[in-house]
Structure formats: C-alpha cells, structure tokens
Amino acid sequence: MSQEPALEPSADAEEVRAQIVAPTNQTVAPQETAADKVEDMASNLAEGDMSSKEIGSPEISAVDETPAQSAEVPSDRSDDLSQRAEDETTPTWNSVDSGVTKLDDAAEDTAKLIRKAKSTTVADMNDCGDAGKLIRELTRAVKQTKEELAPLKTRLSSAKKEFQEAESNRLKPLVEAEKLVKSSIELFLTAESARRRHQRELQELSRQETIAEREKKIETLEEEGKVEEARTLANEYPPELPPAQPIPVPKMISAKATRRSEVSDLHTLIRYVAEHPEHCDLLRPATLKLNAMARKIPGKSPLPGVVFLTEQKVTSK
C-alpha cells in the first residue's frame, strides 16, 4: 500500500484560522499618551528618521490636537455650569416680590375700606346694617394690621425697655444730681433776694422816718421864727434809695427771676369770679369727677350749671 502525501492547508484556510486564533492571542497594548508621542517624535527627529514633511502631516497634527480638544469643556456645557453657579450665588427674589405684592394688596384693601368708611352715611336701618358689616370688616382689618405690626411693636418695646433701663441707671442719677445742685443755688438766691428786699424795706422805712422828723423840725423852726433855718432844712431833702441791683452770680451759671401764682383762698377767688364772669376761665371744672358722677347718678344732674348727657357708643361683635 502506497502512502498518500499529507495535504497542506490552503491560503484561505490559513486566513480563517488566523482570524479565529488571533483574538485569543492578541494582547492589548497600553494607550500611548500625547506626551509620549511628542517625545517619540522628538527622538526620531533627532536621529533623522522623520522628515519635516512627516512632522507637518495631518496624522501627526491630529494626534497633537486630539488630547487638547478632549481636555476642553464644551461651550454649551460651560454655559450650563456658569448659569448654575450664578443661580446658586444669586438670591432669589420671588419670595420678596410676592411679599411686596402682598403688602401692596393689603395697602390697597385698606385704602378701599377707608374710602368706603368716609363715604358712608346712615339714614335708615338698611344703611345701619351696611355700616355694621363695614364695621366688621374694619375690625378684622384692624386685628390683622395689629398682628402684622406685632413683631415691630415687640422690637420697639424691647428697645424702649432697654433705653429706659439705661436711662434709669446712667442718665437719671446725673439729672437728679444736677437738679440737686441747681436747687441748692436757687434756694440760696431766693433767700438772698428776700434778705435784700427786707433790707431795702428797712432802708425805706428809715428814710420815711427821717422825712417825718424833718417835717416836724421845720414846723418847730417856723413856729420859733427861725425862717432861714427852716428854709435851709427844707432844701435838705433825704435822697431817694438807689434802684435795686440784681444778685451777682458766678459766670458759669445764669439766674433769672421768675414770678408764679398760688391760690391762698379758693373761696375768695370763687366769689370774685362770681362777681366778675369775664374771669370764668380762672376756674376749670373737674371733668373727670363730673363724668364719674354722670355714670353713677341716673337722671338729671344734682349740680346747678351741670347737665348729664347720654351718648350711644357702637362696638363690633
């Protein structure tokens, strides 16, 4: 038996086998970075393996430019990020605008109620009912406004309390000390003024006594026939007292005399006003006491010249 020669694979079979086996034996080479490519080109250029034409080829330019383009952020993406950053840093005014609009609406509603109240007239029971409804609306508006102003009122009250405490602890003692010193000076000046006034009265009294003695002496001389002596004595008239001088005070203060009144006898003043009605304004009635009497005593007033009146007061339910 003759031995048959071995069959050699054809070219097509080898190509198919290579396509099947190649993926399993193929190793993935590490991706070359742009820096590595630039370094290789510089090395090849130095060795003379690369021409200037190859350096300027589109393939090399594409390799150089691709990494730079991949590092850049797309323009539309950049705009989105910028807009987002601006939105995060910029305060939103929607709530403020709505609050302002709400305040404007409240002010407009209040103005409408006020205009309606000013134009309201009550001529019959229907008008009275409409006015009652308006009073209810106004009462609600007043309550709502008080609630809106309550925080501000609280802050003002707190600030006022703080100021009053500071005023009581710091300012009030200083003011009282200043008043104490002023009062001491005023008491002294008042006493000094009274002393000087009394001294002047004594001087005037002494002068009047001197004048009276002089008159008697002149009469005596005339009775004795001593006319020349009497005439000489008549020409020697006691001088008038000099005008009163203000009390000297230190330069750092100023003093001014003031006058005031004090009722020493009320009954006498009342009788005088009764005889002179043009001075009725000097007597002011005690309105608070008279109103209290009107609320307690029904009917007519027991006091002459006083009338009790009844007025209607309306409140909202």
C-alpha positions as a LaTeX table, in Angstrom:
\begin{tabular}{lrrr}
\hline
Residue & $x$ (\AA) & $y$ (\AA) & $z$ (\AA) \\
\hline
Met1 & 0.00 & 0.00 & 0.00 \\
Ser2 & 1.43 & 3.27 & $-1.00$ \\
Gln3 & 1.49 & 6.23 & 1.49 \\
Glu4 & $-0.53$ & 9.23 & 0.43 \\
Pro5 & 1.13 & 12.64 & 0.67 \\
Ala6 & $-0.12$ & 14.99 & 3.52 \\
Leu7 & $-2.43$ & 17.74 & 2.47 \\
Glu8 & $-1.17$ & 21.27 & 3.04 \\
Pro9 & $-3.69$ & 23.81 & 4.19 \\
Ser10 & $-4.74$ & 26.30 & 1.64 \\
Ala11 & $-4.26$ & 30.05 & 1.92 \\
Asp12 & $-7.93$ & 30.64 & 2.63 \\
Ala13 & $-7.91$ & 28.17 & 5.49 \\
Glu14 & $-4.85$ & 29.80 & 6.99 \\
Glu15 & $-6.51$ & 33.20 & 6.84 \\
Val16 & $-9.69$ & 31.96 & 8.59 \\
Arg17 & $-7.57$ & 30.20 & 11.21 \\
Ala18 & $-5.64$ & 33.38 & 11.81 \\
Gln19 & $-8.86$ & 35.36 & 12.28 \\
Ile20 & $-10.10$ & 32.81 & 14.83 \\
Val21 & $-6.89$ & 32.42 & 16.81 \\
Ala22 & $-5.67$ & 36.00 & 16.66 \\
Pro23 & $-8.20$ & 37.50 & 19.13 \\
Thr24 & $-7.33$ & 34.98 & 21.80 \\
Asn25 & $-3.58$ & 35.51 & 21.47 \\
Gln26 & $-3.74$ & 39.26 & 20.93 \\
Thr27 & $-2.63$ & 41.46 & 23.84 \\
Val28 & $-3.92$ & 44.96 & 24.31 \\
Ala29 & $-1.12$ & 47.44 & 24.11 \\
Pro30 & $-1.21$ & 50.37 & 26.53 \\
Gln31 & $-2.61$ & 53.51 & 25.05 \\
Glu32 & 0.09 & 55.98 & 24.16 \\
Thr33 & $-0.39$ & 59.45 & 25.60 \\
Ala34 & 0.15 & 62.68 & 23.75 \\
Ala35 & 3.29 & 63.38 & 25.78 \\
Asp36 & 4.76 & 60.00 & 24.77 \\
Lys37 & 4.02 & 60.66 & 21.12 \\
Val38 & 5.63 & 64.09 & 21.28 \\
Glu39 & 8.70 & 62.59 & 22.98 \\
Asp40 & 8.96 & 59.83 & 20.29 \\
Met41 & 8.70 & 62.42 & 17.51 \\
Ala42 & 11.43 & 64.49 & 19.08 \\
Ser43 & 13.66 & 61.41 & 19.38 \\
Asn44 & 13.06 & 60.36 & 15.78 \\
Leu45 & 13.69 & 63.88 & 14.55 \\
Ala46 & 16.96 & 63.95 & 16.43 \\
Glu47 & 18.01 & 60.65 & 14.84 \\
Gly48 & 16.97 & 61.81 & 11.36 \\
Asp49 & 14.32 & 59.12 & 10.93 \\
Met50 & 11.47 & 61.61 & 10.45 \\
Ser51 & 11.28 & 64.27 & 7.79 \\
Ser52 & 9.90 & 67.72 & 8.14 \\
Lys53 & 7.05 & 66.69 & 5.84 \\
Glu54 & 6.04 & 63.94 & 8.17 \\
Ile55 & 6.14 & 66.36 & 11.09 \\
Gly56 & 3.58 & 68.59 & 9.41 \\
Ser57 & 1.41 & 65.71 & 8.23 \\
Pro58 & $-2.29$ & 65.72 & 9.05 \\
Glu59 & $-1.97$ & 62.49 & 11.04 \\
Ile60 & 0.58 & 63.99 & 13.42 \\
Ser61 & $-1.42$ & 67.22 & 13.72 \\
Ala62 & $-4.47$ & 65.20 & 14.57 \\
Val63 & $-2.56$ & 63.32 & 17.26 \\
Asp64 & $-1.29$ & 66.58 & 18.77 \\
Glu65 & $-4.62$ & 68.31 & 18.77 \\
Thr66 & $-6.84$ & 65.48 & 19.99 \\
Pro67 & $-5.79$ & 65.50 & 23.67 \\
Ala68 & $-6.16$ & 69.30 & 23.91 \\
Gln69 & $-9.66$ & 69.11 & 22.49 \\
Ser70 & $-10.62$ & 66.32 & 24.87 \\
Ala71 & $-9.37$ & 68.40 & 27.85 \\
Glu72 & $-11.53$ & 71.37 & 26.97 \\
Val73 & $-15.11$ & 71.70 & 28.27 \\
Pro74 & $-17.73$ & 72.10 & 25.54 \\
Ser75 & $-19.01$ & 75.65 & 25.24 \\
Asp76 & $-22.63$ & 74.69 & 25.88 \\
Arg77 & $-21.59$ & 72.70 & 28.97 \\
Ser78 & $-19.54$ & 75.65 & 30.20 \\
Asp79 & $-22.56$ & 77.94 & 29.80 \\
Asp80 & $-24.67$ & 75.49 & 31.80 \\
Leu81 & $-22.12$ & 75.39 & 34.63 \\
Ser82 & $-21.78$ & 79.18 & 34.67 \\
Gln83 & $-25.54$ & 79.60 & 34.76 \\
Arg84 & $-25.81$ & 77.06 & 37.58 \\
Ala85 & $-23.11$ & 78.85 & 39.60 \\
Glu86 & $-24.82$ & 82.18 & 39.04 \\
Asp87 & $-28.15$ & 80.71 & 40.15 \\
Glu88 & $-26.56$ & 79.36 & 43.33 \\
Thr89 & $-24.90$ & 82.69 & 44.26 \\
Thr90 & $-27.68$ & 85.00 & 43.18 \\
Pro91 & $-30.51$ & 85.34 & 45.75 \\
Thr92 & $-33.97$ & 84.53 & 44.55 \\
Trp93 & $-36.35$ & 87.45 & 44.78 \\
Asn94 & $-39.55$ & 85.58 & 44.13 \\
Ser95 & $-40.49$ & 85.46 & 47.80 \\
Val96 & $-39.58$ & 89.12 & 48.30 \\
Asp97 & $-41.54$ & 90.17 & 45.25 \\
Ser98 & $-44.53$ & 88.21 & 46.46 \\
Gly99 & $-44.21$ & 89.83 & 49.88 \\
Val100 & $-44.09$ & 93.29 & 48.36 \\
Thr101 & $-47.08$ & 92.46 & 46.21 \\
Lys102 & $-48.89$ & 91.22 & 49.28 \\
Leu103 & $-48.13$ & 94.45 & 51.13 \\
Asp104 & $-49.29$ & 96.49 & 48.17 \\
Asp105 & $-52.51$ & 94.50 & 48.02 \\
Ala106 & $-53.07$ & 94.97 & 51.76 \\
Ala107 & $-52.48$ & 98.72 & 51.44 \\
Glu108 & $-54.91$ & 98.92 & 48.55 \\
Asp109 & $-57.53$ & 96.98 & 50.52 \\
Thr110 & $-57.03$ & 99.27 & 53.50 \\
Ala111 & $-57.38$ & 102.34 & 51.29 \\
Lys112 & $-60.61$ & 100.96 & 49.84 \\
Leu113 & $-62.04$ & 100.38 & 53.32 \\
Ile114 & $-61.07$ & 103.89 & 54.42 \\
Arg115 & $-62.65$ & 105.46 & 51.33 \\
Lys116 & $-65.75$ & 103.39 & 51.87 \\
Ala117 & $-65.94$ & 104.44 & 55.53 \\
Lys118 & $-65.54$ & 108.13 & 54.65 \\
Ser119 & $-68.35$ & 107.92 & 52.11 \\
Thr120 & $-70.72$ & 106.02 & 54.44 \\
Thr121 & $-73.87$ & 107.78 & 55.62 \\
Val122 & $-76.57$ & 106.21 & 57.80 \\
Ala123 & $-80.10$ & 107.43 & 57.04 \\
Asp124 & $-82.21$ & 104.31 & 57.69 \\
Met125 & $-81.97$ & 100.79 & 59.09 \\
Asn126 & $-80.64$ & 99.36 & 55.83 \\
Asp127 & $-77.80$ & 101.84 & 55.91 \\
Cys128 & $-77.27$ & 100.91 & 59.55 \\
Gly129 & $-76.94$ & 97.23 & 58.58 \\
Asp130 & $-74.48$ & 98.02 & 55.80 \\
Ala131 & $-72.50$ & 100.17 & 58.19 \\
Gly132 & $-72.45$ & 97.29 & 60.67 \\
Lys133 & $-70.96$ & 95.00 & 58.02 \\
Leu134 & $-68.37$ & 97.64 & 57.22 \\
Ile135 & $-67.53$ & 97.91 & 60.92 \\
Arg136 & $-66.93$ & 94.16 & 61.00 \\
Glu137 & $-64.58$ & 94.40 & 58.00 \\
Leu138 & $-62.76$ & 97.30 & 59.59 \\
Thr139 & $-62.44$ & 95.38 & 62.85 \\
Arg140 & $-60.90$ & 92.42 & 61.02 \\
Ala141 & $-58.55$ & 94.78 & 59.17 \\
Val142 & $-57.53$ & 96.40 & 62.45 \\
Lys143 & $-56.86$ & 92.99 & 64.01 \\
Gln144 & $-54.85$ & 91.82 & 61.01 \\
Thr145 & $-52.82$ & 95.03 & 60.96 \\
Lys146 & $-52.09$ & 94.71 & 64.67 \\
Glu147 & $-50.87$ & 91.17 & 64.11 \\
Glu148 & $-48.61$ & 92.31 & 61.26 \\
Leu149 & $-47.22$ & 95.15 & 63.38 \\
Ala150 & $-46.81$ & 92.98 & 66.48 \\
Pro151 & $-43.16$ & 91.97 & 65.74 \\
Leu152 & $-42.21$ & 95.59 & 65.14 \\
Lys153 & $-44.03$ & 96.63 & 68.30 \\
Thr154 & $-42.20$ & 93.93 & 70.25 \\
Arg155 & $-38.83$ & 95.13 & 68.97 \\
Leu156 & $-39.71$ & 98.73 & 69.75 \\
Ser157 & $-40.93$ & 97.76 & 73.21 \\
Ser158 & $-37.73$ & 95.84 & 73.85 \\
Ala159 & $-35.62$ & 98.77 & 72.64 \\
Lys160 & $-37.69$ & 101.18 & 74.74 \\
Lys161 & $-37.27$ & 98.99 & 77.81 \\
Glu162 & $-33.53$ & 98.78 & 77.22 \\
Phe163 & $-33.33$ & 102.56 & 76.83 \\
Gln164 & $-35.39$ & 103.14 & 79.97 \\
Glu165 & $-33.13$ & 100.85 & 81.95 \\
Ala166 & $-30.03$ & 102.63 & 80.66 \\
Glu167 & $-31.69$ & 105.98 & 81.33 \\
Ser168 & $-32.61$ & 104.92 & 84.86 \\
Asn169 & $-29.14$ & 103.56 & 85.61 \\
Arg170 & $-27.00$ & 106.19 & 83.96 \\
Leu171 & $-28.87$ & 109.32 & 82.93 \\
Lys172 & $-31.41$ & 109.70 & 85.73 \\
Pro173 & $-28.82$ & 109.88 & 88.56 \\
Leu174 & $-26.90$ & 112.55 & 86.68 \\
Val175 & $-30.04$ & 114.60 & 86.05 \\
Glu176 & $-31.08$ & 114.29 & 89.69 \\
Ala177 & $-27.61$ & 115.35 & 90.84 \\
Glu178 & $-27.77$ & 118.36 & 88.51 \\
Lys179 & $-31.22$ & 119.27 & 89.84 \\
Leu180 & $-29.94$ & 118.95 & 93.42 \\
Val181 & $-27.13$ & 121.41 & 92.83 \\
Lys182 & $-29.44$ & 123.79 & 90.96 \\
Ser183 & $-31.97$ & 123.57 & 93.78 \\
Ser184 & $-29.28$ & 124.50 & 96.30 \\
Ile185 & $-28.30$ & 127.53 & 94.24 \\
Glu186 & $-31.94$ & 128.54 & 93.74 \\
Leu187 & $-32.64$ & 128.29 & 97.49 \\
Phe188 & $-29.66$ & 130.46 & 98.23 \\
Leu189 & $-30.59$ & 133.04 & 95.59 \\
Thr190 & $-34.20$ & 133.10 & 96.79 \\
Ala191 & $-33.08$ & 133.65 & 100.39 \\
Glu192 & $-30.58$ & 136.28 & 99.30 \\
Ser193 & $-33.25$ & 138.06 & 97.29 \\
Ala194 & $-35.60$ & 138.05 & 100.32 \\
Arg195 & $-32.81$ & 139.36 & 102.54 \\
Arg196 & $-32.02$ & 142.19 & 100.15 \\
Arg197 & $-35.68$ & 143.03 & 99.76 \\
His198 & $-36.14$ & 143.14 & 103.53 \\
Gln199 & $-33.03$ & 145.28 & 103.90 \\
Arg200 & $-34.35$ & 147.71 & 101.30 \\
Glu201 & $-37.69$ & 147.90 & 103.07 \\
Leu202 & $-35.88$ & 148.78 & 106.30 \\
Gln203 & $-33.89$ & 151.46 & 104.49 \\
Glu204 & $-37.07$ & 152.91 & 103.02 \\
Leu205 & $-38.74$ & 152.85 & 106.42 \\
Ser206 & $-35.78$ & 154.64 & 107.94 \\
Arg207 & $-35.94$ & 157.20 & 105.15 \\
Gln208 & $-39.63$ & 157.81 & 105.75 \\
Glu209 & $-38.96$ & 158.27 & 109.47 \\
Thr210 & $-36.21$ & 160.75 & 108.60 \\
Ile211 & $-38.60$ & 162.68 & 106.38 \\
Ala212 & $-41.26$ & 162.74 & 109.12 \\
Glu213 & $-38.77$ & 164.06 & 111.72 \\
Arg214 & $-37.59$ & 166.66 & 109.23 \\
Glu215 & $-41.13$ & 167.91 & 108.68 \\
Lys216 & $-41.70$ & 168.26 & 112.42 \\
Lys217 & $-38.41$ & 170.11 & 112.85 \\
Ile218 & $-39.25$ & 172.51 & 110.05 \\
Glu219 & $-42.62$ & 173.27 & 111.70 \\
Thr220 & $-40.86$ & 173.88 & 115.02 \\
Leu221 & $-38.35$ & 176.26 & 113.44 \\
Glu222 & $-41.12$ & 178.16 & 111.70 \\
Glu223 & $-43.02$ & 178.49 & 114.99 \\
Glu224 & $-39.89$ & 179.82 & 116.65 \\
Gly225 & $-39.47$ & 182.36 & 113.84 \\
Lys226 & $-36.36$ & 180.79 & 112.52 \\
Val227 & $-37.40$ & 181.09 & 108.92 \\
Glu228 & $-33.96$ & 180.88 & 107.36 \\
Glu229 & $-33.09$ & 177.71 & 109.24 \\
Ala230 & $-36.43$ & 176.20 & 108.34 \\
Arg231 & $-35.90$ & 177.08 & 104.67 \\
Thr232 & $-32.39$ & 175.58 & 104.71 \\
Leu233 & $-33.68$ & 172.39 & 106.31 \\
Ala234 & $-36.48$ & 172.15 & 103.75 \\
Asn235 & $-33.91$ & 172.19 & 100.95 \\
Glu236 & $-32.05$ & 169.30 & 102.55 \\
Tyr237 & $-34.46$ & 166.59 & 101.38 \\
Pro238 & $-33.37$ & 162.97 & 102.00 \\
Pro239 & $-32.26$ & 161.32 & 98.73 \\
Glu240 & $-34.19$ & 158.50 & 97.12 \\
Leu241 & $-32.91$ & 154.97 & 97.53 \\
Pro242 & $-30.88$ & 153.70 & 94.58 \\
Pro243 & $-32.58$ & 151.16 & 92.30 \\
Ala244 & $-32.34$ & 147.56 & 93.36 \\
Gln245 & $-29.45$ & 145.72 & 91.76 \\
Pro246 & $-29.64$ & 142.09 & 90.58 \\
Ile247 & $-27.89$ & 139.49 & 92.63 \\
Pro248 & $-24.43$ & 138.79 & 91.23 \\
Val249 & $-23.88$ & 135.14 & 90.28 \\
Pro250 & $-20.80$ & 133.25 & 89.07 \\
Lys251 & $-20.06$ & 133.46 & 85.38 \\
Met252 & $-20.53$ & 129.72 & 84.77 \\
Ile253 & $-24.25$ & 129.92 & 85.60 \\
Ser254 & $-27.12$ & 132.23 & 84.80 \\
Ala255 & $-30.03$ & 133.14 & 87.05 \\
Lys256 & $-33.33$ & 134.69 & 86.10 \\
Ala257 & $-36.06$ & 135.75 & 88.47 \\
Thr258 & $-39.49$ & 134.38 & 87.58 \\
Arg259 & $-42.90$ & 135.01 & 89.08 \\
Arg260 & $-45.66$ & 132.49 & 89.73 \\
Ser261 & $-49.07$ & 132.42 & 91.37 \\
Glu262 & $-50.52$ & 130.40 & 94.22 \\
Val263 & $-54.15$ & 130.31 & 95.33 \\
Ser264 & $-54.19$ & 131.12 & 99.03 \\
Asp265 & $-58.00$ & 131.33 & 99.45 \\
Leu266 & $-60.13$ & 129.45 & 96.92 \\
His267 & $-63.49$ & 130.66 & 98.29 \\
Thr268 & $-62.43$ & 134.27 & 97.92 \\
Leu269 & $-61.36$ & 133.61 & 94.35 \\
Ile270 & $-64.70$ & 131.91 & 93.60 \\
Arg271 & $-66.66$ & 134.86 & 94.97 \\
Tyr272 & $-64.55$ & 137.23 & 92.89 \\
Val273 & $-65.15$ & 135.18 & 89.71 \\
Ala274 & $-68.89$ & 135.09 & 90.51 \\
Glu275 & $-68.88$ & 138.90 & 90.63 \\
His276 & $-66.73$ & 139.13 & 87.51 \\
Pro277 & $-67.90$ & 136.44 & 84.99 \\
Glu278 & $-65.34$ & 137.56 & 82.44 \\
His279 & $-62.76$ & 135.66 & 84.53 \\
Cys280 & $-64.60$ & 132.31 & 84.44 \\
Asp281 & $-61.63$ & 130.73 & 82.72 \\
Leu282 & $-59.73$ & 131.03 & 86.01 \\
Leu283 & $-61.92$ & 128.23 & 87.39 \\
Arg284 & $-61.71$ & 124.95 & 85.45 \\
Pro285 & $-64.28$ & 122.23 & 86.18 \\
Ala286 & $-63.11$ & 118.77 & 87.24 \\
Thr287 & $-64.37$ & 116.98 & 84.12 \\
Leu288 & $-63.26$ & 113.50 & 85.24 \\
Lys289 & $-65.21$ & 113.76 & 88.51 \\
Leu290 & $-68.28$ & 115.17 & 86.77 \\
Asn291 & $-68.26$ & 112.32 & 84.21 \\
Ala292 & $-67.97$ & 109.79 & 87.03 \\
Met293 & $-70.99$ & 111.36 & 88.71 \\
Ala294 & $-72.95$ & 111.22 & 85.44 \\
Arg295 & $-72.26$ & 107.46 & 85.13 \\
Lys296 & $-73.30$ & 106.74 & 88.73 \\
Ile297 & $-76.27$ & 109.05 & 89.15 \\
Pro298 & $-79.28$ & 108.35 & 86.85 \\
Gly299 & $-81.49$ & 111.12 & 85.61 \\
Lys300 & $-80.73$ & 114.78 & 85.94 \\
Ser301 & $-77.65$ & 116.33 & 87.45 \\
Pro302 & $-77.97$ & 117.43 & 91.08 \\
Leu303 & $-75.41$ & 120.17 & 90.48 \\
Pro304 & $-76.61$ & 123.54 & 89.22 \\
Gly305 & $-74.99$ & 124.52 & 85.96 \\
Val306 & $-74.12$ & 120.90 & 85.09 \\
Val307 & $-76.12$ & 118.77 & 82.60 \\
Phe308 & $-75.79$ & 115.00 & 82.27 \\
Leu309 & $-75.88$ & 113.82 & 78.63 \\
Thr310 & $-76.43$ & 110.34 & 77.15 \\
Glu311 & $-74.43$ & 109.25 & 74.11 \\
Gln312 & $-74.52$ & 105.99 & 72.12 \\
Lys313 & $-71.29$ & 104.04 & 71.72 \\
Val314 & $-71.09$ & 101.37 & 68.99 \\
Thr315 & $-68.80$ & 98.34 & 69.21 \\
Ser316 & $-68.21$ & 95.44 & 66.84 \\
Lys317 & $-69.33$ & 91.93 & 67.80 \\
\hline
\end{tabular}
